[in-house]
Amino acid sequence: MVGPRVLQGESLEAFNEGIGYILNQCFALQTVIDYEIGDNNSHPKLEQLIADVRSWFAHSKEPHHIGELTILIKEGMNTAFDLVIRDGSAEDMAAKIMGIRAQCIVGNFENIKLLREQGKMNVLLLHSSQCDSAHCRYPNCRQMKGLFYHAKRCRTRIFGGCVICKKVWYLIQLHARACNKSECNVPRCSDVKEHRRRLQQQSNSQQRAGSSDGNDVEVANNAG
């Protein structure tokens, strides 16, 4: 019989870090923490939510159920930050957290490293898109602005094979996946989100049409 899988040492530290990165991908939570909305205890509350998630894994029996973790995240967000999550992001976060835990168990930290780099890059992207200073000393701000400038004026573009444009587009898409802000300053973020929304609408319409066709076939068979 296989006993419960326990995280410790480097694996536990990596899992803690990963939980924080994943929870911070929720834009509403980012806003509360960055602007200290409500009170000035946002960071300690986030640390407590991370601890609660970690404790849930330690004290709940395996196999762990994603639905239970989703409820924990939703209730934690609501209690600590007065946030009501209805857009499915809690389910996404729960799935990602369970995924990185499974990886940390076997000592695989590649996704943690990726989340770490994505987090740094997203912070830089947000800063640079709002910074008006020509002499800003924020690390890599001028370089990011240079990428924006290039992408705006490049005639080769992505479809022409421009490597720099591809890099900028990748960063914007990465940001847009986690951004729930209706008016975002990051260039083309709103366009990317609108494109994804239309694709989702098309997918939903196709699913409904398929379900309707299946029902029609069933009715016809029953009538025959």
Secondary structure, DSSP 4 states (H G I P E B T S, - for coil): --------THHHHHHHHHHHHHHTTSHHHHHHHHHT-S-S-HHHHHHHHHHHHHHHHHHSPSSP-HHHHHHHHHHHHHHHH-----SSHHHHHHHHHHHHHHHHHTT--HHHHHHHHHHHHHHHHHHHHH---TT--STTHHHHHHHHHHHHH-SSTTTTT-HHHHHHHHHHHHHHHH---SS--STTHHHHHHHHHHHHHHHHHHHHHHHHHHHHHHHHHHH-
